[in-house]
Amino acid sequence: MLRAVAAVGGVMSVLRRVVAVGALVGLLAGGGIAGVAQAAPGGGAAPAAGAPGGAAAPGYVEDGTDDPVVAAPPVSRPDSRHCTVTLAKDFDSNAADGSQQFYSGTLAPPAGCRGPWAKVVLDQTVTVSGRQYDRSGDLTIGGAEVWFGTTEEPSGAVPTTYHVATDVTRFAALLRQPQPFRGGIGNYVSDVYTGNYRQTVTLTYYVADRRHPAATTPDAVYGFGSQQAKPVGETVHFGLSRLPRNITRAAVEVTLKGNGCDEQWFSAVPDDVAARYPDAGMCGHGPYREAAVALDDTAAGAVTTFPHIYSGGIVPTLWRPVPAIGTFALYPETLDVTPFVGRLVDGARHDLAVTVPGANDNWDVVATVLLYTDHHAARTSGALTTHQVAASAHPTTTENPLSDNGTRVDVRASRHDVTAGYVDTSAGRVRTTVRSTLSYRSVDDVTAAGMAQSIRQTVTGRQTSTSTVDGRRVAASQHDFSYPLGVDYSAAAYTDDQNFSLTGTVEMARVVRTAVAGRHGWRTTARGREWLRSTGILTRTDGVTTASDGSSRSTYDGLDDAGRPYHHRIVTDHGRIRSDVTQP
């Protein structure tokens, strides 16, 4: 289900006094400054009326900011016959009376493109103007979330338009039959926060042909929409029933989004450190977060999450016009649970549980189960034979004093999980071993009585799956990821909501590589490094905006989704694109 969220924005170190260290939700919100946060319908927070305003600062483009652009390669499109179905056309997130509204209907494969398909692509074009917070939204088809993301904050009267393309080919099993759909952006409007997100949403089916073969996709997809893991109730449950009796492989895809104090979970500090600086209102429970997955109370492994930052996060001027990596479509993480297939084919109901240990606020948890079946047998069977999975990573924390009553917080965690099992199939007994490793470290220098943080976080991991028949390797895959993050933030000059200066620099990257084993060794099927460095400042003096500026550098080096080399470099300054160069 779509979460009717009033605002995405949480805070880096939540200053409940209005200005938050970290993510001043919607503070810029169309070029102005937000006032005191008050409760809003639908959850989240909405600013008090009359808050935004103030004169434009020198050097900042108040009403001509370029539309958002990202360095990541666009979704490739096969040159084959295709059909486009429109799910929403110029659909406003809010009705004329200001109430939230969502598009819905029944989706069926188009008569001219019934499949099989080489690719299916979801396209969304969104336009917004005025003042508004960053919001979240989703699209479910047949109960499965095929898109879950957040929005760009507008930059004033001139409309901001951006496009999001998502490859949804892996959901083809759902798309072959008529399915109900529901989607949109949860948005809250008022006399001050006027931005209404107008959406056009389409699905394009590219028919397979001789030059573009049908994609290899799961035979069955089970989606559950979103549930919320909470500090009291860290575990959410998804019921699995009526599963195929001939499963050969299985994976669980998990997308996570922290809210409130856990929106920027990477900036959270241990509870004793938060208590040491009470005026800063810092978020506690430390910075490590993971999602532990269990099947029928047996730990199956865990996934981390990319450190998403939304368009009002840290300092809003950081993200004009290049958003943080993954802002518009949050990245899922996938856990191979093939060793558990022998349990899943018994015809019984099963429990899929996802736990966020140490959650300090609500987490949206989206889970999707992807299944492959035996096309030559009606039944398979098997068993779990090896199980070495930690229930939790159990992070360790070291605290050391810095000058001027500062504190260095060093948090480390790791995982080394192994599961193995076999499945008796029409091709024989297939034995699969899944090895997952994770290494995490965060070093956070907390200074200025908690009003400034310098964070260096590294998260790396690998998942390797190997399948054999009679001792002979028949399939193997390996996925590596690295999510380095650096954040330097200061609100040390904060006096009150009319007199403050916020400065921030964020450097982040998403580095991934996927390879499969063949007769002649490993072959890379996906590889990319997306990197972004942004700086921003936002200052208000006696209620007047006296500084509001930002610049960024962003690059992508690697392969596009068709395996072709792709290089993209973007340079921005004063909220405008200065250089945008693509080298395919």
KOLNU-756473 format. One record per residue (C-alpha): residue number from 1; residue in one letter; chain; x, y, z. Coordinates in Angstrom, 3 decimals. Layout:
<nodes>
NUM, a, A, X, Y, Z
...
</nodes>
This chain:
<nodes>
1, m, A, 0.000, 0.000, 0.000
2, l, A, 1.080, 3.564, -0.592
3, r, A, 2.182, 5.360, 2.521
4, a, A, 0.382, 8.695, 2.778
5, v, A, 3.480, 10.408, 4.073
6, a, A, 3.266, 14.124, 4.732
7, a, A, 7.008, 14.529, 4.381
8, v, A, 9.989, 12.289, 3.873
9, g, A, 12.275, 14.538, 5.809
10, g, A, 13.815, 13.279, 8.963
11, v, A, 16.922, 14.851, 10.392
12, m, A, 20.582, 14.071, 10.707
13, s, A, 20.664, 14.863, 14.391
14, v, A, 17.156, 15.890, 15.140
15, l, A, 17.032, 19.296, 16.821
16, r, A, 13.449, 19.248, 17.957
17, r, A, 13.738, 22.993, 18.400
18, v, A, 13.037, 23.591, 14.695
19, v, A, 16.392, 23.612, 12.985
20, a, A, 17.691, 20.059, 12.818
21, v, A, 21.301, 19.094, 12.544
22, g, A, 21.284, 17.199, 9.316
23, a, A, 18.168, 17.046, 7.269
24, l, A, 16.179, 20.257, 7.571
25, v, A, 13.136, 18.780, 5.956
26, g, A, 11.881, 21.116, 3.330
27, l, A, 13.831, 23.969, 4.867
28, l, A, 14.544, 25.420, 1.474
29, a, A, 11.201, 24.173, 0.137
30, g, A, 10.969, 26.412, -2.856
31, g, A, 13.645, 28.918, -1.947
32, g, A, 12.395, 29.830, 1.509
33, i, A, 13.068, 28.813, 5.082
34, a, A, 10.730, 26.543, 7.013
35, g, A, 9.302, 27.577, 10.332
36, v, A, 8.333, 25.579, 13.391
37, a, A, 7.287, 22.008, 12.545
38, q, A, 3.780, 21.026, 13.548
39, a, A, 1.860, 17.783, 13.263
40, a, A, 0.342, 17.239, 9.830
41, p, A, -2.421, 14.974, 8.581
42, g, A, -1.166, 11.633, 7.332
43, g, A, 1.948, 11.555, 9.533
44, g, A, 5.252, 13.332, 9.269
45, a, A, 5.554, 17.021, 9.924
46, a, A, 4.314, 20.136, 8.202
47, p, A, 5.656, 23.632, 8.845
48, a, A, 3.586, 26.370, 10.397
49, a, A, 1.907, 28.816, 8.064
50, g, A, 3.828, 31.863, 7.019
51, a, A, 7.260, 30.327, 7.465
52, p, A, 8.977, 30.415, 4.046
53, g, A, 10.172, 33.666, 2.645
54, g, A, 13.078, 36.050, 2.704
55, a, A, 15.171, 37.721, 0.071
56, a, A, 17.139, 35.718, -2.436
57, a, A, 20.803, 35.339, -1.557
58, p, A, 23.565, 36.531, -3.898
59, g, A, 24.692, 33.817, -6.299
60, y, A, 21.736, 31.482, -5.804
61, v, A, 19.311, 31.027, -8.677
62, e, A, 15.944, 31.500, -6.993
63, d, A, 13.702, 30.991, -9.994
64, g, A, 15.586, 29.252, -12.743
65, t, A, 17.189, 26.193, -11.232
66, d, A, 17.872, 23.557, -13.849
67, d, A, 15.784, 20.410, -13.753
68, p, A, 17.371, 17.492, -11.857
69, v, A, 19.886, 15.320, -13.665
70, v, A, 21.845, 12.269, -12.521
71, a, A, 25.085, 10.681, -13.698
72, a, A, 23.803, 7.085, -13.726
73, p, A, 23.111, 5.645, -17.198
74, p, A, 19.530, 5.711, -18.478
75, v, A, 17.594, 2.480, -18.850
76, s, A, 18.383, 1.029, -22.284
77, r, A, 15.537, 0.355, -24.732
78, p, A, 15.479, -2.586, -27.158
79, d, A, 14.959, -1.676, -30.790
80, s, A, 11.945, -3.947, -31.117
81, r, A, 8.184, -3.685, -31.434
82, h, A, 6.726, -2.158, -28.303
83, c, A, 3.489, -0.935, -26.758
84, t, A, 2.967, 1.709, -24.086
85, v, A, 0.189, 1.644, -21.488
86, t, A, -0.613, 4.818, -19.557
87, l, A, -1.352, 4.359, -15.858
88, a, A, -1.669, 8.077, -15.064
89, k, A, -1.728, 11.200, -17.220
90, d, A, -1.036, 14.624, -15.681
91, f, A, -2.286, 13.219, -12.394
92, d, A, -2.029, 15.579, -9.424
93, s, A, -0.937, 14.263, -6.047
94, n, A, -3.635, 16.428, -4.468
95, a, A, -7.222, 17.095, -5.480
96, a, A, -8.706, 20.579, -5.782
97, d, A, -9.641, 20.537, -2.082
98, g, A, -6.049, 19.678, -1.127
99, s, A, -6.717, 16.063, -0.169
100, q, A, -4.307, 13.338, -1.235
101, q, A, -5.263, 11.213, -4.205
102, f, A, -3.736, 8.181, -5.890
103, y, A, -4.190, 6.704, -9.333
104, s, A, -5.439, 3.122, -9.631
105, g, A, -6.990, 0.632, -12.030
106, t, A, -6.400, -2.731, -13.655
107, l, A, -3.332, -3.374, -15.782
108, a, A, -3.422, -5.972, -18.560
109, p, A, -0.772, -6.793, -21.168
110, p, A, -1.490, -4.768, -24.334
111, a, A, -3.098, -6.725, -27.155
112, g, A, -0.329, -5.824, -29.580
113, c, A, 2.500, -6.816, -27.227
114, r, A, 1.404, -9.836, -25.219
115, g, A, 4.934, -11.179, -24.913
116, p, A, 7.306, -12.678, -24.333
117, w, A, 9.184, -9.450, -23.645
118, a, A, 12.798, -8.495, -23.941
119, k, A, 12.204, -5.680, -21.469
120, v, A, 9.491, -3.796, -19.590
121, v, A, 10.180, -0.219, -18.501
122, l, A, 8.288, 2.006, -16.094
123, d, A, 8.519, 5.720, -16.942
124, q, A, 7.464, 8.543, -14.647
125, t, A, 7.576, 12.242, -15.415
126, v, A, 6.940, 14.538, -12.459
127, t, A, 6.453, 18.319, -12.428
128, v, A, 6.153, 20.504, -9.331
129, s, A, 6.436, 24.185, -8.493
130, g, A, 5.896, 26.438, -5.498
131, r, A, 7.018, 25.398, -2.024
132, q, A, 7.009, 21.807, -0.847
133, y, A, 8.796, 19.155, 1.174
134, d, A, 10.414, 16.056, -0.273
135, r, A, 7.770, 13.326, -0.329
136, s, A, 7.672, 9.576, -0.817
137, g, A, 5.573, 7.464, -3.136
138, d, A, 5.252, 4.062, -4.708
139, l, A, 3.516, 1.941, -7.306
140, t, A, 2.133, -1.525, -6.584
141, i, A, 1.072, -3.972, -9.290
142, g, A, -0.576, -7.182, -8.195
143, g, A, 0.426, -6.392, -4.623
144, a, A, 4.137, -6.041, -5.420
145, e, A, 5.903, -2.701, -5.178
146, v, A, 7.562, -2.143, -8.532
147, w, A, 8.702, 1.373, -7.614
148, f, A, 9.430, 2.979, -4.252
149, g, A, 11.075, 6.385, -4.173
150, t, A, 11.098, 10.014, -3.128
151, t, A, 10.744, 13.361, -4.848
152, e, A, 12.587, 16.553, -5.704
153, e, A, 11.691, 19.628, -3.715
154, p, A, 10.595, 22.492, -5.994
155, s, A, 12.632, 25.667, -6.308
156, g, A, 9.942, 28.318, -6.502
157, a, A, 7.499, 29.483, -9.127
158, v, A, 9.365, 28.046, -12.114
159, p, A, 8.255, 24.397, -12.525
160, t, A, 10.782, 21.663, -11.810
161, t, A, 10.410, 18.596, -14.018
162, y, A, 12.241, 15.311, -13.682
163, h, A, 11.993, 11.848, -15.178
164, v, A, 12.459, 8.460, -13.529
165, a, A, 12.832, 5.278, -15.589
166, t, A, 12.819, 1.898, -13.852
167, d, A, 13.501, -1.515, -15.359
168, v, A, 10.655, -3.719, -14.086
169, t, A, 11.312, -6.714, -16.337
170, r, A, 11.859, -9.014, -13.345
171, f, A, 8.150, -8.591, -12.523
172, a, A, 7.092, -10.093, -15.891
173, a, A, 5.371, -13.046, -14.185
174, l, A, 2.920, -10.605, -12.627
175, l, A, 2.468, -8.573, -15.792
176, r, A, 1.306, -11.492, -17.949
177, q, A, -2.140, -11.437, -16.356
178, p, A, -4.532, -8.580, -15.494
179, q, A, -3.505, -7.095, -12.163
180, p, A, -4.783, -4.268, -9.970
181, f, A, -2.443, -1.310, -9.591
182, r, A, -2.275, 1.671, -7.259
183, g, A, 0.307, 4.406, -7.072
184, g, A, 1.201, 8.007, -6.506
185, i, A, 2.981, 10.420, -4.199
186, g, A, 1.780, 11.029, -0.659
187, n, A, 1.678, 14.822, -0.428
188, y, A, 0.405, 17.424, 2.032
189, v, A, -0.474, 20.944, 0.909
190, s, A, -1.403, 24.117, 2.763
191, d, A, -1.643, 27.831, 2.096
192, v, A, 2.148, 27.966, 2.411
193, y, A, 3.246, 24.570, 1.093
194, t, A, 1.563, 24.717, -2.291
195, g, A, 3.590, 22.269, -4.382
196, n, A, 1.359, 19.697, -6.107
197, y, A, 3.222, 16.841, -7.808
198, r, A, 1.827, 16.236, -11.297
199, q, A, 2.631, 12.746, -12.565
200, t, A, 2.494, 10.975, -15.903
201, v, A, 3.193, 7.251, -15.534
202, t, A, 3.538, 4.694, -18.343
203, l, A, 4.623, 1.103, -18.786
204, t, A, 6.292, 0.105, -22.069
205, y, A, 6.490, -3.531, -23.165
206, y, A, 9.311, -4.356, -25.611
207, v, A, 8.499, -7.585, -27.469
208, a, A, 11.265, -10.162, -27.801
209, d, A, 12.511, -10.977, -31.281
210, r, A, 15.503, -12.662, -32.907
211, r, A, 17.829, -9.760, -32.100
212, h, A, 16.374, -9.168, -28.648
213, p, A, 15.673, -12.489, -26.906
214, a, A, 13.170, -12.827, -24.105
215, a, A, 14.602, -11.863, -20.732
216, t, A, 15.226, -14.572, -18.170
217, t, A, 12.921, -13.670, -15.309
218, p, A, 11.473, -15.332, -12.192
219, d, A, 8.581, -17.708, -12.850
220, a, A, 6.631, -16.405, -9.855
221, v, A, 6.681, -13.117, -7.936
222, y, A, 5.117, -12.569, -4.515
223, g, A, 4.913, -8.986, -3.374
224, f, A, 3.592, -7.681, -0.094
225, g, A, 3.739, -3.922, -0.271
226, s, A, 5.227, -2.111, 2.694
227, q, A, 5.108, -2.631, 6.430
228, q, A, 6.753, -0.616, 9.193
229, a, A, 9.352, -1.937, 11.592
230, k, A, 9.348, 0.177, 14.757
231, p, A, 11.528, 0.635, 17.835
232, v, A, 8.900, -1.339, 19.729
233, g, A, 8.225, -4.077, 17.209
234, e, A, 11.425, -4.289, 15.147
235, t, A, 10.140, -7.311, 13.202
236, v, A, 7.554, -7.345, 10.421
237, h, A, 6.022, -10.521, 9.026
238, f, A, 4.937, -11.446, 5.512
239, g, A, 2.870, -14.582, 4.944
240, l, A, 3.843, -16.896, 2.082
241, s, A, 1.117, -19.221, 0.856
242, r, A, 0.181, -21.125, -2.295
243, l, A, 3.780, -21.265, -3.418
244, p, A, 4.686, -23.430, -6.424
245, r, A, 5.574, -27.027, -5.481
246, n, A, 8.408, -27.166, -8.042
247, i, A, 10.691, -24.309, -6.946
248, t, A, 14.377, -24.605, -7.843
249, r, A, 15.730, -21.177, -6.822
250, a, A, 14.485, -18.393, -4.536
251, a, A, 15.509, -14.866, -3.589
252, v, A, 14.153, -12.182, -1.277
253, e, A, 14.393, -8.568, -2.386
254, v, A, 14.262, -5.983, 0.424
255, t, A, 13.987, -2.200, 0.175
256, l, A, 14.369, -0.135, 3.339
257, k, A, 13.621, 3.504, 4.145
258, g, A, 14.294, 4.974, 7.560
259, n, A, 12.053, 7.751, 8.853
260, g, A, 12.373, 10.497, 11.455
261, c, A, 15.464, 9.905, 13.584
262, d, A, 16.465, 7.050, 11.293
263, e, A, 16.040, 8.936, 8.021
264, q, A, 19.762, 9.644, 8.134
265, w, A, 20.602, 6.659, 10.314
266, f, A, 24.292, 6.973, 9.480
267, s, A, 24.485, 10.109, 11.656
268, a, A, 22.950, 8.542, 14.767
269, v, A, 25.204, 8.322, 17.825
270, p, A, 25.238, 6.021, 20.871
271, d, A, 22.640, 6.934, 23.469
272, d, A, 25.251, 8.125, 25.971
273, v, A, 26.724, 10.508, 23.396
274, a, A, 23.277, 11.895, 22.573
275, a, A, 22.726, 12.451, 26.307
276, r, A, 26.080, 14.247, 26.578
277, y, A, 24.835, 17.003, 24.235
278, p, A, 21.168, 17.428, 25.184
279, d, A, 20.702, 20.792, 23.448
280, a, A, 21.655, 19.279, 20.079
281, g, A, 18.784, 16.779, 20.123
282, m, A, 20.952, 14.080, 18.537
283, c, A, 19.473, 10.754, 17.414
284, g, A, 20.575, 7.704, 19.384
285, h, A, 20.990, 3.921, 19.050
286, g, A, 24.230, 4.322, 17.068
287, p, A, 24.672, 4.367, 13.282
288, y, A, 24.633, 0.687, 12.295
289, r, A, 21.461, -0.615, 10.643
290, e, A, 20.670, -3.864, 8.853
291, a, A, 17.633, -5.933, 7.958
292, a, A, 17.838, -9.515, 9.205
293, v, A, 15.750, -11.966, 7.151
294, a, A, 14.279, -15.172, 8.597
295, l, A, 12.147, -17.958, 7.132
296, d, A, 9.957, -19.778, 9.648
297, d, A, 12.072, -18.467, 12.531
298, t, A, 15.329, -19.628, 10.961
299, a, A, 17.788, -16.836, 10.188
300, a, A, 18.447, -16.723, 6.437
301, g, A, 20.880, -13.802, 6.344
302, a, A, 20.800, -10.026, 6.342
303, v, A, 20.970, -7.079, 3.983
304, t, A, 22.166, -3.549, 4.520
305, t, A, 20.783, -0.470, 2.778
306, f, A, 22.312, 2.251, 0.671
307, p, A, 22.590, 5.552, 2.623
308, h, A, 19.869, 7.361, 0.705
309, i, A, 19.593, 11.102, 1.292
310, y, A, 16.472, 12.949, 0.183
311, s, A, 16.239, 16.312, -1.550
312, g, A, 15.687, 18.224, 1.712
313, g, A, 18.403, 16.328, 3.561
314, i, A, 21.430, 17.648, 5.469
315, v, A, 21.419, 21.088, 3.771
316, p, A, 18.803, 21.395, 1.007
317, t, A, 21.119, 23.404, -1.253
318, l, A, 23.295, 20.300, -1.613
319, w, A, 20.774, 18.760, -3.998
320, r, A, 20.029, 21.507, -6.541
321, p, A, 20.019, 20.372, -9.329
322, v, A, 21.809, 17.025, -8.832
323, p, A, 20.021, 14.877, -6.221
324, a, A, 21.814, 12.416, -3.994
325, i, A, 22.401, 8.956, -5.449
326, g, A, 19.241, 6.845, -5.604
327, t, A, 16.875, 9.564, -4.378
328, f, A, 14.109, 9.042, -6.933
329, a, A, 14.093, 5.214, -6.900
330, l, A, 15.426, 3.611, -3.721
331, y, A, 17.780, 0.687, -4.235
332, p, A, 16.654, -2.807, -3.184
333, e, A, 19.054, -5.398, -1.803
334, t, A, 18.715, -9.090, -2.698
335, l, A, 19.359, -12.154, -0.536
336, d, A, 19.662, -15.601, -2.154
337, v, A, 17.597, -18.067, -0.103
338, t, A, 17.857, -21.042, -2.480
339, p, A, 19.178, -23.325, 0.313
340, f, A, 15.719, -22.992, 1.934
341, v, A, 13.794, -24.189, -1.149
342, g, A, 13.289, -27.655, 0.302
343, r, A, 11.146, -26.079, 3.024
344, l, A, 9.194, -23.818, 0.672
345, v, A, 7.838, -26.583, -1.594
346, d, A, 5.876, -28.435, 1.090
347, g, A, 2.570, -26.737, 0.262
348, a, A, 2.300, -25.176, 3.729
349, r, A, 2.111, -21.527, 4.732
350, h, A, 5.442, -19.938, 5.595
351, d, A, 6.506, -16.855, 7.503
352, l, A, 8.979, -14.389, 6.047
353, a, A, 10.214, -12.066, 8.790
354, v, A, 12.370, -8.950, 8.431
355, t, A, 13.895, -7.383, 11.546
356, v, A, 15.652, -4.019, 11.852
357, p, A, 17.684, -4.434, 15.067
358, g, A, 18.290, -1.241, 16.985
359, a, A, 15.710, 0.751, 15.054
360, n, A, 15.392, 4.214, 16.578
361, d, A, 12.352, 5.218, 14.513
362, n, A, 9.950, 3.708, 12.008
363, w, A, 11.345, 1.904, 8.964
364, d, A, 9.394, 1.194, 5.788
365, v, A, 10.157, -2.404, 4.790
366, v, A, 9.288, -3.597, 1.283
367, a, A, 9.755, -7.323, 0.623
368, t, A, 9.371, -9.231, -2.647
369, v, A, 9.962, -12.952, -3.158
370, l, A, 11.294, -14.065, -6.557
371, l, A, 10.949, -17.758, -7.447
372, y, A, 12.258, -19.939, -10.281
373, t, A, 10.595, -23.274, -11.015
374, d, A, 11.371, -26.596, -12.708
375, h, A, 9.771, -26.487, -16.170
376, h, A, 10.041, -30.278, -16.506
377, a, A, 8.723, -31.436, -13.153
378, a, A, 5.600, -30.718, -11.139
379, r, A, 7.334, -31.279, -7.792
380, t, A, 10.749, -30.704, -6.316
381, s, A, 12.037, -31.510, -2.851
382, g, A, 15.112, -30.779, -0.780
383, a, A, 16.596, -29.764, 2.549
384, l, A, 18.713, -27.154, 4.297
385, t, A, 22.063, -28.805, 5.093
386, t, A, 24.304, -25.997, 6.380
387, h, A, 23.270, -23.051, 8.497
388, q, A, 25.841, -20.604, 9.852
389, v, A, 23.985, -17.289, 10.133
390, a, A, 24.335, -14.781, 12.940
391, a, A, 21.075, -13.481, 14.337
392, s, A, 22.658, -10.007, 14.490
393, a, A, 25.943, -8.394, 13.489
394, h, A, 26.489, -7.155, 17.081
395, p, A, 28.338, -3.892, 16.347
396, t, A, 31.146, -2.783, 18.661
397, t, A, 31.552, 0.849, 19.692
398, t, A, 34.606, 2.769, 20.897
399, e, A, 34.400, 6.339, 22.176
400, n, A, 37.365, 8.669, 22.599
401, p, A, 37.449, 12.318, 23.731
402, l, A, 38.355, 15.131, 21.344
403, s, A, 39.371, 18.685, 22.177
404, d, A, 36.667, 21.176, 23.221
405, n, A, 34.548, 18.415, 24.767
406, g, A, 34.134, 16.622, 21.446
407, t, A, 33.755, 12.866, 21.012
408, r, A, 35.011, 10.443, 18.379
409, v, A, 32.670, 7.483, 17.911
410, d, A, 34.076, 4.443, 16.116
411, v, A, 31.519, 1.724, 15.273
412, r, A, 32.362, -1.553, 13.567
413, a, A, 30.336, -4.573, 12.506
414, s, A, 30.779, -7.586, 10.260
415, r, A, 28.977, -10.659, 8.986
416, h, A, 30.189, -13.983, 7.601
417, d, A, 27.081, -16.050, 6.850
418, v, A, 26.907, -19.414, 5.085
419, t, A, 23.849, -21.435, 4.110
420, a, A, 23.701, -24.535, 1.953
421, g, A, 21.017, -26.931, 0.809
422, y, A, 19.933, -29.203, -2.000
423, v, A, 16.937, -29.433, -4.343
424, d, A, 16.006, -32.611, -6.196
425, t, A, 15.024, -31.480, -9.707
426, s, A, 14.500, -32.959, -13.164
427, a, A, 18.181, -32.196, -13.771
428, g, A, 19.289, -34.102, -10.685
429, r, A, 20.159, -33.074, -7.152
430, v, A, 21.326, -29.458, -7.224
431, r, A, 23.378, -28.371, -4.221
432, t, A, 23.649, -24.624, -3.581
433, t, A, 25.904, -22.783, -1.168
434, v, A, 25.414, -19.095, -0.431
435, r, A, 28.178, -17.106, 1.280
436, s, A, 27.528, -13.530, 2.386
437, t, A, 30.055, -11.164, 3.940
438, l, A, 29.612, -7.631, 5.235
439, s, A, 32.126, -5.182, 6.657
440, y, A, 30.982, -1.942, 8.268
441, r, A, 32.849, 0.926, 9.922
442, s, A, 31.785, 4.435, 10.898
443, v, A, 34.039, 7.083, 12.438
444, d, A, 32.071, 10.134, 13.597
445, d, A, 33.740, 13.202, 15.137
446, v, A, 31.064, 14.998, 17.153
447, t, A, 32.041, 18.572, 18.037
448, a, A, 30.535, 21.994, 18.802
449, a, A, 28.423, 20.503, 21.608
450, g, A, 26.819, 18.109, 19.156
451, m, A, 26.054, 20.767, 16.554
452, a, A, 28.706, 19.529, 14.111
453, q, A, 29.571, 16.068, 12.817
454, s, A, 32.278, 14.701, 10.540
455, i, A, 31.370, 11.172, 9.449
456, r, A, 33.361, 8.671, 7.450
457, q, A, 31.413, 5.482, 6.814
458, t, A, 32.372, 2.461, 4.734
459, v, A, 30.095, -0.472, 3.936
460, t, A, 31.335, -3.298, 1.728
461, g, A, 29.955, -6.734, 1.056
462, r, A, 29.856, -9.771, -1.186
463, q, A, 27.303, -12.502, -1.864
464, t, A, 28.461, -15.601, -3.726
465, s, A, 26.103, -18.401, -4.806
466, t, A, 27.441, -21.671, -6.205
467, s, A, 25.360, -24.597, -7.483
468, t, A, 26.676, -28.062, -8.307
469, v, A, 25.315, -31.364, -9.634
470, d, A, 27.328, -34.482, -8.808
471, g, A, 30.218, -32.268, -7.743
472, r, A, 30.253, -30.358, -11.042
473, r, A, 29.584, -26.630, -10.947
474, v, A, 26.510, -25.798, -13.011
475, a, A, 25.956, -22.174, -11.963
476, a, A, 27.647, -19.496, -9.901
477, s, A, 27.169, -15.790, -9.356
478, q, A, 28.869, -13.130, -7.297
479, h, A, 27.708, -9.668, -6.302
480, d, A, 30.073, -7.121, -4.735
481, f, A, 29.085, -3.729, -3.373
482, s, A, 30.702, -0.761, -1.665
483, y, A, 28.845, 2.259, -0.283
484, p, A, 31.385, 4.815, 0.995
485, l, A, 29.968, 7.965, 2.587
486, g, A, 31.518, 11.131, 3.993
487, v, A, 29.470, 13.862, 5.672
488, d, A, 30.749, 17.112, 7.155
489, y, A, 27.991, 19.185, 8.680
490, s, A, 27.810, 22.169, 11.011
491, a, A, 24.982, 24.102, 12.600
492, a, A, 27.333, 25.580, 15.198
493, a, A, 26.190, 29.103, 14.268
494, y, A, 22.591, 28.308, 15.173
495, t, A, 20.867, 30.868, 17.406
496, d, A, 17.199, 30.436, 16.561
497, d, A, 15.030, 29.695, 13.519
498, q, A, 15.575, 33.238, 12.208
499, n, A, 19.337, 33.360, 12.810
500, f, A, 21.500, 30.426, 11.803
501, s, A, 24.014, 29.153, 9.299
502, l, A, 24.097, 25.586, 8.016
503, t, A, 27.025, 24.246, 6.033
504, g, A, 27.509, 20.782, 4.655
505, t, A, 29.626, 18.667, 2.349
506, v, A, 28.592, 15.162, 1.315
507, e, A, 30.688, 12.709, -0.678
508, m, A, 28.997, 9.440, -1.511
509, a, A, 29.400, 6.585, -3.980
510, r, A, 27.705, 3.396, -5.034
511, v, A, 30.131, 0.829, -6.434
512, v, A, 28.694, -2.492, -7.612
513, r, A, 29.855, -5.468, -9.645
514, t, A, 27.991, -8.642, -10.587
515, a, A, 29.614, -11.600, -12.303
516, v, A, 28.584, -15.104, -13.351
517, a, A, 30.753, -18.161, -13.842
518, g, A, 31.142, -19.725, -17.266
519, r, A, 33.315, -22.324, -18.912
520, h, A, 36.209, -19.912, -19.137
521, g, A, 35.967, -18.299, -15.725
522, w, A, 34.015, -15.365, -14.351
523, r, A, 32.237, -12.950, -16.669
524, t, A, 31.184, -9.482, -15.488
525, t, A, 27.525, -8.787, -16.218
526, a, A, 27.162, -5.479, -14.357
527, r, A, 29.694, -2.960, -13.162
528, g, A, 29.411, 0.671, -12.173
529, r, A, 30.747, 3.394, -9.915
530, e, A, 28.472, 6.365, -9.332
531, w, A, 30.154, 9.136, -7.326
532, l, A, 28.849, 12.467, -6.059
533, r, A, 30.352, 15.295, -4.028
534, s, A, 28.148, 18.240, -3.058
535, t, A, 28.613, 21.310, -0.880
536, g, A, 25.897, 23.618, 0.371
537, i, A, 25.244, 26.562, 2.654
538, l, A, 22.043, 28.059, 4.007
539, t, A, 22.128, 31.141, 6.243
540, r, A, 19.439, 33.316, 7.728
541, t, A, 20.026, 36.608, 9.547
542, d, A, 17.175, 38.411, 11.307
543, g, A, 14.689, 36.410, 9.234
544, v, A, 16.334, 37.178, 5.880
545, t, A, 18.090, 34.564, 3.773
546, t, A, 21.625, 35.905, 3.414
547, a, A, 23.341, 32.845, 1.950
548, s, A, 21.841, 30.007, -0.058
549, d, A, 24.171, 28.280, -2.468
550, g, A, 25.544, 24.943, -3.571
551, s, A, 27.794, 23.158, -6.025
552, s, A, 28.468, 19.552, -6.978
553, r, A, 30.514, 17.129, -9.039
554, s, A, 29.053, 13.807, -10.120
555, t, A, 30.395, 10.984, -12.274
556, y, A, 29.477, 7.519, -13.455
557, d, A, 32.042, 5.078, -14.817
558, g, A, 31.215, 1.522, -15.776
559, l, A, 28.663, -0.313, -17.890
560, d, A, 25.071, 0.482, -18.720
561, d, A, 22.392, -2.168, -18.261
562, a, A, 23.123, -3.522, -21.759
563, g, A, 26.775, -4.135, -20.850
564, r, A, 28.149, -1.230, -22.885
565, p, A, 30.787, 1.181, -21.486
566, y, A, 29.235, 4.364, -20.148
567, h, A, 30.875, 7.487, -18.720
568, h, A, 29.030, 10.582, -17.536
569, r, A, 30.307, 13.694, -15.770
570, i, A, 28.225, 16.570, -14.375
571, v, A, 29.462, 19.816, -12.837
572, t, A, 27.098, 22.289, -11.153
573, d, A, 27.488, 25.620, -9.409
574, h, A, 25.037, 28.115, -7.908
575, g, A, 22.175, 25.676, -8.484
576, r, A, 22.787, 25.392, -12.216
577, i, A, 24.408, 22.828, -14.493
578, r, A, 27.719, 24.099, -15.832
579, s, A, 28.908, 20.963, -17.613
580, d, A, 27.157, 17.746, -18.598
581, v, A, 29.246, 15.369, -20.698
582, t, A, 28.385, 11.793, -21.682
583, q, A, 30.847, 9.412, -23.325
584, p, A, 29.140, 6.157, -24.285
</nodes>
